[in-house]
């Protein structure tokens, strides 16, 4: 079979070449299954911020709102630290999942220990800074300074719960424990709302009560997740005995590019706050805090999207799966972007009613500033998906120069440089415009950065991603087939055997490869597709790598581990499940994993 015939074979299997492959369908389904839970985590945090802002503006006053705004840079630092640990751990998870699964125990234990130490040291430092008025570097006005210090005292109590809870959330998501993460997130929201009313309104604890409410809700968030690990039901368990301490270095090395943007945002916030106070006044800071508190809910979508794709990128790179990696990026830039445009339009159209949640007098300057914030700031979000997604990919693929460059521009330079130019001339509208321009600046940096590296104009996605030619299996050495029903399994054996023969593989091994796939594909369709009423598909990939024929089956059916079936058959009927027995007798190696809820079976012949 020639190259032309091979391309036709791929098309008949819906394996790509311009068509929407089964693997991409499975990934898209996986993205939109995991995305709500990742969004929920961020939304709960954002809603907690809105609740704090509402109680601050309505029950305490504008000074409390200024304190929340001034705490913003510190909050960015905490989330940067959390992101560093989470993203570094996830990259290592993807790297070891296919090749050294036992090593993940060390990654989990080291990340939890690291989170604990860092969070406790940070909490102590912030408490001491407030106690000795070191926070005066952020604000000099005495009333606002006192309010900020009180807010820090309350928030600091929950910092360990915040960082450790974020780590557990990431690992629970990887173990597909989405219901528990949802329960923890909802409980966090309910407790924060209840505590705010109790501590701020009933006990009149002021700004300290605002911070303490958030802290207590974070401990509830952590506790609900920790029960799963304490009960011993998790696959990954904390143990100092399994720790490989070099993993701490790897987590930081792999995680800091992803956290760099958020860390730099801390300094960006300090600079922007200075410019607002200098050229607009505290009224501008109050309006920016109000619009940001609501925008944080909408930012949950792009940040949640990136969290999901970080998992997909890390697994695809760990498996050196070129096709799945590029499919993931395409899903991000198509489906992900369309939903973001819709959310942006919704936010802009709701500018006036959202403003009235905080300020009700249209004649008040803060009212008009906040309305314009809701009308302009959302325009920066679609392009933010491009910069955040590329930075996430570059971090996972260890394209360190590009990941750091995009993070520095996105987190610091883009907004601050344009803010210096625009805020003195345009006031708050200058800041909003600066955030929009930042997206275009980041996109230009990505394009011209890739152009510099490859030394010609990028014309394909692979060029922008800086994918080396030797990454993954080339198209000519790979066959992709989609199976949607039992009739299509009958053709699998012939297609696979023909592909193997076209690669110069002997007739005996070609026949066995086709037979193995027909048996396992039929088993998935007969026993997996019929277990529920959901729509299923099976993605088959055959690769010729060195002397091996590698067969990979991936489906979205209920979890099915052939290893467990083989063990259960050892003392049973020798005729039962003869197809699985046959595959194990033919194959050099059979490996099964459940990847984020997808069955993944790899057979080497």
Secondary structure by P-SEA (a helix, b strand, c coil): ccaaaaaaaaaaaccccccccaaaaaaaaaaaaaaaaaaaaaaaaaaaaaaaaaaaaccccaaaaaaaaaaaaaaaaaaaaaaaaaaaaaaaaaaaccccccaaaaaaaaaaaaaaaaaaaaaaaaaaaaaacccccccccaaaaaaaaaaaaaaaaaaaaaaaaaaaaaaaaaacaaaaaaaaaaaaaaaaaaaaaaccccccccaaaaaaaaaaaaaaaaaaaacccccccccbbbbccccccaaaaaaaaaccccaaaaaaaaaaaaaaaaaaaacccaaaaaaaaaaaaaaaaaaaaaaaaaaaaaaaaaaaaaaccaaaaaaaaaaaaaaaaaaaaaaaaaaaaaaaaaaaacccccccaaaaaaaaaaaccccccaaaaaaaaaaaaaaaacaaaaaaaaaaaaaccaaaaaaaacccccaaaaaaaaaaaaaaaaaaaaaaaaaaaacccccccccccccccccccccccbbbbbbccaaaaaaaaaaaaaaaaaacccaaaaaaaaaaaaaaaaaaaaccccccccbbbbbbbbbbccccbbbbbbbccccccaaaaaaaacccccccaaaaaaaaacccbbbbbbcccbbbbbbcc
